[in-house]
Amino acid sequence: MIQNEIAVDQLWRTIRREAESAVARDPVFGAALSSAILVHPDFAHALAHQIGERLGRSPADRARFAQLARDAFAGAPDLIDAASRDLQSIAVHDPATTTLLPPLLNFKGYVALQAWRVSNWLWRQRRTDLALLLQSLSSDQLQVSIHPSASIGTAVFLDHATGIIIGAFAVIGDGVTILQNVTIGRKHSEPDRAPKIGKGVLLSAGATILGGVSVGDYAKIGAGAVVEHDVPPGCTAVGVPARLTNCPKPSVSA
C-alpha cells in the first residue's frame, strides 16, 4: 500500500489542477494538454486516450484502441484503481518527479503497464488474439513486451522502460520496480515454470530472471545479474550467475 494513497477522484482533481497550472505557465503547451487532459470527464477517459495515442499508428487506430481501453475500464473498474496506484507510486519512488501529470503524459513505462492491464483483461475474457495484438503493439511502439497471461500487482513502476520483457505466466507482486532491459521469463527446458517476483522487489537494469524461481519480498537484483535460483526475502543477488549477498541475519530467540 502506498503511504497517504489518495482515491481515484481526488487523483483526477489533482491531475486537472496540475494541467491547468501548466497551461497558465505555457500557453503553447495548452493545446496538447486540452486534448490529453482537460477535455476528458475522468481519469479513465484520459488514460484510455493516452493508451490510444501511444499504441495507434493512425487516427482510426488511436480512436479504436482508446475505445477498447474505455470498454475494459468500464467492465473492470479495478483496472483504474490499479492504474491510480501505479501512478502514485511513481511520484513516491522516482526522485525526478513529485507530481502526477508528467508521468501520465510522458512515461512510456506507465502507459505500457496500463496497456498490459487492458490486454490481461482481454486475455481473461478469452479474446486472446486481440490481447496478443496489444502486446505486439506495445513491444513495437513502447519497447515493453508483457505477455497478457502474466500476473502483475499494483504500485508497480517500470522505470525508463526500454527493453523490458515479461513472459507468459510470470507473477509480479505489489510495489515492484523494474528498470530498463530486464527479462523475466521461462527456460526452454522448463516451459511450464515461470518466475515469481515478491512484493517490493527491485530489479536493476539488465537483470535476467529465468525459470521457475522465486524472488522473495523486498529482495534486490543487481544490474546485469542472471538469476536462475531462488532469492530469499530481503537478500541482494548480484553477478553472473547470481550470488546472494546482504541477506538479513536470522533472528535469535532469547
N, C-alpha and C positions, 0 to 999 in steps of 0.2 A: 504494500500500500504506500502511495506517495504521501509524504508528510504535508499536511494542510491542503489535501486534494480538494478541488472545487467541483461543483456539479456542472453538467454539460451546458445548461442555460447560462450559468454565470461565466463559464469559459467563453461562450459565444459573445456575451456582452463585452467581455474584456477584449476579445479579438476585434470587435467592431470599434471600440474606443481607440484601440491602437491604430486601426486603419484610418479612422477619422483624423487622428493626430498626424499620421503620416501624410495624408492628403493636404492638411494645412501647412505642413513644413515644405512639401514638394508637390505643387500642383501638376507638374509634368507626370509624376508618378500616379496621379489621381485616377486617370482613365483606366489603368491596369487594375488598380485597387477596386474601382467600382465594379468591374466585371467579375473580379475574383472574390470579392467580399461583400461589398455594400449592397448589391442588387439581390442578394440571397436572403431568404427569410430565416434561415437557421444554419447551425454548424453542419448538419448532414448535407444540405444542398451545396454549401460552399466546398465541403470536402469532395463530394461527388464531382463538382466542377473541376477541381484540381486533378482528380484521377482521369477524367476525360481529356483534359488538356495535356497531361503527361503521356498518356498511352495512345491517343488517337493521332493518326497521320494525316487526316483530312477533317474538314469541318463536320462532315457527316459521321465519321468515326468518333470524333470527340463528343458529339451530341449523343451517339449511341452508347458509348461507354459511361458517360455521365448518368444517363438514364438507368443503365444497368446497376450502377452503384446506388442510385437512389432507391431502386427496387429492393436491392439487398438490405439497405439500411431500414427501409420500411418493414421488410419481412423479419428482420432480426435486429431490433434496437440495441441489443448488447454490443453490436459491432461499433456503434457510435460511442458507447461507454468506453470500450476498449481504445478507440481512436483518441478520445479525450485523455485517457490515462497515458497513452503513448506520447501525446503532445506535451502534456505537463511534465513528463519525465525528462524530456529534452531540456526544458527550462531549468530543471533541477540539476541535471548532471553535466550539461555542456557549459563550460566556463565562457564560451564565446557568445552565448545569448542568455538573456534572462526574461525575454518576452515571448509571446506565443505566435505573433504574426510572422516573423521571419522563417521559422521552421515550417510553418504551414505552407508558405508560398515558395520557399527556396530549397528545402532539404529534401532531396530526391529519395533518401532512405525512408523518410517518413511516409511519403506518398507510396513508395513501393510496398511498404508494410501494410498500408491500408488497402492497396490493390490486391495484395495477397489475402487479406481478410475477406474481400469480396469473392476471390477465386475459391477460397476454402468453403464459403457459404454455398457457392455453386456446386462444388465437389460433393458436399453433403446433401445437396438437392438432386444428386445423380446427373447433373449437367456437366459431365466430365470434359467433353470436348471444348466447351466454352471456357471452363476453368483452366484448361491447359493452354488455350489461346491467350488468356490474360497473363499466365506465367511467361509465355514466349514473348509477348509484347513488353512486359516488364524487364525481361532479360535484354531485349534489343534496345529499348528506349532508356532504361534506367540503370542497366548493368547490375541488376539484382534479380537472381533467379531463385524463387522459393516454390517448391512443389506444393500444389494445392492440398495434398494429403498430410502435410506437416501439421504439427500442433504447436501453437505459439501463444504464450501468456500475454499479459498486458504490462504497460510501463516499460516496453522494450524499445531500445534505441539502436538504430543502425547508423553508426557514425561514419561519415564520409561516404559510405555505401557505394563503393565501386568494387566489382568482382566478388560480391557475396553470393555464395551458393549454399542453399539449404535443401537437402534431398528429401525424397519421399519418406514419410513416416517418422522423420526426426521430431523430437519433442524438446521444446524450449520453454523454460519456466518464466515466471514474472520477474521483471526488473533486470533482465539481461542486457548487457551492452555488447554489441558486435561491431568491430572495426572493419576496415576495408580488407578485401582479398581473403576472407575467411571461408573455408569449406567445411560443411558439416554433412557427412554422407555415409552411405553403406560401403562395405567391401564387396568386391565381386565374389569372393569366397563365402560371404555371409549375406546373401541378398535379402534375407528376411529380418535382419537385425540392424537397427538404426540407432544413432546416438541419442542419449537423453541428457539434456543440459538443465541443471537445477536452477533455482531462483537466485538472483543477484550475482550471476557469474559474469566475469569479464573475459571476452575472447579478443585478444590483441591482434594487431594487423598481421595477416599472413598465416594465422593459425589454421591447422587442419585437424579435424576430429573425425575419426573413421571407425566404422563398425559398431557393434552393439555395446559401446562403452557408456559409462555413467560418469558425468562430471557433477560433483556434489555442490550443494548450495554454497554460494559466496566463494567458490574457487576462482582462481585466476589462471588463464592460459597465456603464456608469454608469446611475444611476437615471433612468428615463424615456427612455433613448436608443432610437432606432429604427435598427436595423442592417439594411441591405439589400445590403451589400458585405462582402467577406471582411475579417476582422480577423486580422492576423498574430499568431503566438505572442508572449505577453508584453506585448502592447500594451493600452492602455485606449481604449475607444470611448465618446464622450460626445456628447450633443446630438441634435437632430432637424433634418436627417438626421445620423446619427452621423459624427463625425470622429475621426481617430486622434490619440492623444497618448501621451506617456511610453513610446514604443516602445524596446526595447533597442537600444543602439548596436551596429552590426555590429563584430565583432571584426576587428582589424587584424593581419595577418600581419607577423611581424618580418622 
